[in-house]
Amino acid sequence: MLPPATLVWFRSDLRLQDNPALAAAFRGGGPVVPVFILDEPGEGRWPLGGAARWWLHGSLTALGEALRKRGVELVLRRGDSGRVLHELVRETGAATVCWNRRIEPAARAMEAGVEQSLRAAGIGVQISDAATLFPPGEVLTQGGGPFRVFTPFWRRCQQLSMPPPAPGPDGPWPSPARWPRSEGLESWKLRTPLGWDAGFAGHWTPGEAEAHRRLDQFLQRAVDAYARCRDLPAEAGTSRLSPHLRFGELSPRQVWSAVMVASRGCGVMPRSRGAFVFLTELGWREFADHSLWHFPQTPEEPLQAAYRDFPAVRDAGLFQAWREGRTGYPLVDAGMRELWHTGWMHNRVRMVVASFLVKQLLQPWPAGAAWFWDTLVDADLANNTLGWQWSAGCGADAAPFFRIFNPVLQAARFDPGGAYVRRWVPELAEVSGKWMHQPRTGGGAVAVGTGAGPTAGYPAPVVELKAGRERALAAYAEWRGRAKAGGVGRP
């Protein structure tokens, strides 16, 4: 007689390989029932944005197909997670529920309630860590507290032992005599019919198989040149693995292991300079996750409390121009249009557009974070929060507020030929030379070649760079003075 069934509750870990919850379920020896629950209220104040919903649809489709090849059904249910799991326990006779924990505050609170209710009903619970290289809460300072600065955090991580990724289930999958009812994925309407996300499919293929194909391609073609090319948005110099990591189609341990093997690494770091820099970027992802774990208030509140009173000036017109890529600064506009059309933006450009919004335009960073959350296919609460608070100067290991990126100089340095701008700002396709990255003049023209000519349809700058910088620094000085006088935090 077979042991009782085990439910595997898929969370942000939509893969079969290196999945600790799945491995734990198989160790039970009985039928294994995989389930995904769409519980939007359980996400708290940060339910999935539009672009992430599109990706989730594709990722669940790919996971379902991979399971069906093994004769297994992915059970889809919508509703309160605790209620649905209790229903499935009754329907399958399951004695245990396994899942991999998430780190987002609302998800943690929801999982704690589910665990308590299951245990109270006599149901076994097994929770594993799968989203990070090291379990959150285990990378601490000598004083036992969380790190607020990346370099010592990463140095400490490199002193720890990391288990290798585990293979996925091998052999026959023990199935129940009767599969529970599953809802149709299309009924969830995660994608927008003929909407803005219609073009995403031309740039992305969600799923575990594609994640591994993209990782292999990056290791073969780009990892050694990563240190040189990662800041050049016109080149294919980055891995573009971020959405696959966000949805757990690939684990960070798998990425780490593959990079080490490809670069013939020994010890804790690889030999290749490009691979070293890439793994350090993976370390920043880790730092973001651990920071959110320790500081769950940061998606809404600055980590540095004094910044709560920073004098941002809300301006709907400026924010709309930034959001739509109509600021009059070519690199900023190219990034925002790339985001809208593809659900992704190059990391260097993310830093530029964020700095421009919170400093040159003096808009509140949470507004930018919310827009990214809705439009990025890799929208990840920890990384989104860390990135925006870094840009605003108010988070962990943040750039100081007075470090203000100049979008013209950034463009000249990282897109010197203008290929990236030309791709996403076709109004400037005929502009040549150094004038590609200069904002339009007040007279409505920019220099073209050796003369001057109109740039039809391209807007004038929404702010003059010098004036925007001076306004930002004046606001910073005023706030700094008030914070010192009031003894609020440390500006």
N, C-alpha and C positions, 0 to 999 in steps of 0.2 A: 504493500500500500504506500502510495506516494505521501510525502509530508504535505502539510497545507500550503496553499499558494502564498506568494509574496507579491505585493504591489511595488512597482518602481515608479515613483512620482518624479517625472522629468521636470526640471526647473529651468535654469539657464545652462543646460548641459546636454544639448540636443545631438548627442553622438553615442556610438556604441563602444569605440575604443577608449581606453583610459578613463572609464566611468566607474568610480568606486561604488556608487549606489547600485549599479547594475551587477557588478562583481559580487557585492554582498548578497544580493537577491539570489544569484545562482548558487551561492554556497549553501543556501537553505535546502536545495535538492528538490523542491516541489515546483509546481507551475509558477511561471514568472509572468506577471501581467503589467505591461508598460502603460502608463497613463500620463496624459498632459491635461492640465486644468487651466482654462482661461478664467482667471479670477481678477477682473480689473479693479473692483473696489479694494482687493487685497494689496494692490500696488500703492495705496495711499495717495499722496499728492502728486505722484509721478507715474501715472499709467502710461503705457506705451504710446510714443508719438506716432505720427502717421507713417513715417519712413520705416520705423522699426516694426510696425504692424505688417507692412509689406514684406519685410524680411522674414518675420515669424511665419507668415503663410508659406513662403517658399521652403523654409527650414523644416517645418512640420511635414510638408509634402515629401521632402527628401527623406526624412527620418521614417515616415510611414512606408515609403517604397523600400527602403533598406530592410525594414522589419518584415514586410510581406515576402521578400525574397527568402526569408527564413521560415515562412509559414506562420508569422506572428502578426497580430493586429495591434496597432497603436490606438488605445482607447482615448477618445477626445470627449471631454465634458466641459461645460461652462457653468460657473456658479461659485458659491462659497467653497473654498478648498476643503475645509474641515467636513462640511456636510457631504460633499461629493466623495471624499475618501471613506467616510463611514458607510455610505451607500455601496461603494465598491467592495468594501470588506464584507458586507452582508451578501452581496451578489456572488462573490467568488469564494467565500469561506477563508479569505486570507488571514493569516495569523501575524503578519509583519508588514510594515510599510517602510521602504527604504527611500531616502532621497539625499541629494547633495545640497548643503546649505547655501543660501545666498547671503550677500553682505549688506544689501540695501536695508535701511531702517524699517520701512514698512513690511518688507518681506520677512525680516528677522522676527518682528513682532507677531506676524501672522503665523509663521512656522512654530513659534513658541506655543501659541494657543492650540494649534493643531496637534503638536506633540503631547501637550497636557491632556487634551480630550481623548486621544487615542490610547494613551497609557491608562487613563481612568477607565476606559472600556476594556482593558485587558489585552489590548493589541500591542505587539512588540513594535518598537521604533528603532531604526538604525540610521544615523545621520553621519554623512561623510563630508570631507572638504575636497573640492574639485575645481574651484574657480581661480585659485591662486597658486603660486609656487610653494608658499608656506602658509599654514593656517593663520588667519588673522588672530591677533592677540598673542602670538608666540614670538614675534620679532620685536623685542623691547630694549630700551636703554639699560645701562647698568643699574640705574635706579628703579627699574621695573615699570617705567612709563612708556608712552608712545613716542616715536620719533616725529619731529616736526620739520626736519631737514633731510633732504634726500641722501646726500653723500654718506653720512654715518649710518643711515638706514640700510643702504645698499651694501656698505662694507660689512655690516652685521649679517646680512643675508648670505653673503659669500662665505661666511664662517660656518653656516649651518649645513646639515646634510639633507639633500633632497632625494627622495626615492625616485627611481626611473618610472616612466609611464608604463602602465600595465596593459597587456593585450585585451582585446574584447572577448566576448563569449565565443567559445569554440565548440563545435559539435552541435548536436540537436538541442533545440530550445524546448524545455519542458512547458507545455501549454495546458491550459485548463480544458476540461471536457466541453465547456461552452463559453464562448467569449462574451463579455458584457456588452451591452448596447454602447455604440459610439455615435457621437454626433458628426454630421458632415462638416468638413472644414469650410466649405464655401458658405455655409449658413452663418458663419461668424463674421463674414464680410470684412475681413482684415484689409483687403485691398480696396482702393478707390476705383470704381469702374470708369474707365476712360479718363481718369483724373491725372493729377500732376505726377503720380508715381508710375505712370504708364511707361515712361522711358527708362526706368531703373533696370529693366530686364536686359537692355542693351549693354549694361556695364557690369552686372552682377549675376551670379548664379549661387543662391544659398544652398547649404548642405555640407555634410561631412566629406563627401567625396571631392567636391570642388575645393574645400578648404585644404585638403592634402595636396591636390593638384597645384594649387596656388603656392603653397609652401614649397613644394619641390621645385617649381619654376623659379621662385625667388632664390632658393639656395643654389640653383644651377647658373643663374644669369646675373644676379644683382647683389648678393650678400657681400662679396668681397669689395665691391665699389660703394657700399652703402654709406660709409663715412663721407665720401666725396659727393655723392649724388642725392642724398636724402633731403637736402634743402632746395633742390631744383624742381619746381612744380611741373615744368614742361617735360621732364624725363621720367621714365618708369623706374625710379630709383628706390621706391619704398615697397614694402611687402604687400600692402593693401589687405592684410589679414585681420584688421581691427573688427569688422562685423562678424567674421567667423569666430573670433575669440569672444566677442560680446555675447553671442548666442551659444557658446560652448560647443560649437561644431569641431573645435580644435581646443585642446587644453594648453595652458602655458607650459606645462611640463613637456608636452609633446614638441612644442616649438623649441624649447630650450635644448632638449635632447637631440633633435634633428640638426640644429645649428652646430652643436658641439661635434657631432659626427661629421658633418659636411666640412667643417673647418679644421678637422683633426685636432680638436681641443684636448688639452690634458689638464688635470686638476679641476679648478672651478671656472676657468674662463678659456675662450678659444685663442688660437694663434693669430687668426686673421684680424686685422684692425677693423675692417668693416663689420665682421661678426661681433667683435667686442662692443662696438658702438650700438649695433642692433640689440644685443642682449641688455645693454644699459637702458635702452628705450623700453624693453620689456620690464626692466626694473622700475621704471617710472610708472608703468601700469600697476605693478605690484604696490608701489608706494601709494598710489591713489586709492587702491582697494583697502589697504590697511588704514589709511587716513580716514576714510569714510567709516570704517568699522569703529574706530576710536572716537570720531567726532561726528556723530550721526546728524547733528544739527546743521552741518555745513551746506547742504543743498539749498537751504533758505537763508542761513545766517553766515556772515563772514567768520572765519576761524579767529581772526584778530578782532576782538570785540569792539575796539575803538572805531573801526570802520563802519559800524552800524549807522553812524551819524554823518557819513561822508556826503558832501553836498552835490549829489548827482542832480541834473536838471532834466526831468522828463520832457521830451519833445516828440510828439507822435509823428510829425513830418520828417524829422531827421531819422528816426528809427525806421520809418517806412522806406526812406531812400536807401538806408544801409541794407535793410532786409531784401530789397528788390534789386540790389546792385546798380544803384543810380547815384552814387556819391560823387562822381566826377574824378575819382582816383582809380585808374585802370586796374591795378593789382587787387584792390579791395573789391571792386565790382566783378572782376573775373572770378574771385573766390566765391562770392555770394551767388553768382550764377551757376558756377560748377556745383555748389551745394544744392541748389534748387533742381537742377536737371539730373543729377546723378545720385543724390543722397549722401555725398561724401565731399570732403575738401582736404587738400594737401595740408599737412601739419604746419609747415612754415607759414602758409597763408592763413591758417586758423589763428595763429598768434598775431599776425598783422591785422586781420579784420577785427579781432577782439580788442586789441590795443586801440585801434581807431575808434571803435564804438565807445569804450569806457573813458578814453582820454581826450582824443580830438573832439568827439561829439559830447562828452561828459554825460553819457547815458548810464543808467544803473546796470551793473553786470548781470543781475538775475534775469533781466529782459533778454539779453543775448543768450544766456544759458538756456532759457525756455525755448527760444527759436531754434537753437541747435538741437535741443532735445526732440523737437517735433520733426525736424527735417533730416537728421543724420541716420543712416542705416546702422551706424555703429554707436548710436546714442547709449552711453553707459553712464550711470549716475555718478560713479566715483570719478572717472576720468573727465567727464564734462564739468563736474564741480571743481576738481583740482585745476583744470585748465583755465576756467574763467576766473577763479579766485587768484590764480597765479598772475593772469593778465591785469587784474584789478589791484594787485599788490596787497591783498587782504587774506591770503590763504597760507597753506603750508609751503615753506621754501619759496615764497612768492617773489617775483621781480618787484623791486620798489616802484611805487606809483610814478615817481619822476622819470623812470625809464620809459620813454615814449617812442614807439617805433615810427619812423618816417616812411610812409608807404611808397614814396617816390624812390628814396634811396634803397629800400628793401627790394623793390622791383628791379632797379638797375643792377643790384648785386646778384639776385637769385633768378631773375628772368631777363638776362641782359639782351638777348635777341628778341624778346617779346613774343616768343612762340606761345607761351601759356596765355598771355593776354589776348593775342589774336584769336585763339581758339574760342574763348568765352565772351569776348567783347568784339563782335564782328564789325561794329562801327569804326573800329580803329585798325582794321585789317590793312589799309593802305598807308598807314603812318609808318615812317621808317626811322631808323637811327635812334639817337638818344631821346627824340621827342615822343617815342612810344609811351613812356611812362610819365610824361609831364601832364599835369592837369590842364584842362581847357582854360583858355584865358577868358577874362571877363568879356572880351569882345566877341566871344563865340567861335574862336578858331584856335588851332594849334599849328605849330610848325610841321610841315610835311616835306620831307626831303630837304632841299635847300631853300624852299620858300615857305609860304604859309597858306593853309587852305582849310576849308570847313570840315568838320567831322559830324556829318549829318546824324542827328538823333542822339548824339552823346551829350550828357548833361554837363553843365558847369559845376565846379566844385561846390559842395554844400557848405564847406568851411575852408578858409585859407589856413594853410598848415601852421604858419607862425602864430596867427591869432588863436587857433585852436590849442596850440601848445601853451601859449601864455595864459589862456583861460584855465586850462587844466592845472598848471602849476600854481596859479593864484588860488584856485579852489583848494588845492592841496595845502598851501601855506596857511590859508584861513582855517581849514579843518585842523591842521597840526597845532596851530596856536590855541584853538578852543579845547582840543583834547588835552594839551599840556596844562592849560589853566584849570580845567575841570578835573584833572587827575584820572581821566578815563583811559585805561589801557596804556599801551605804549605805541605811539604813532611811529 
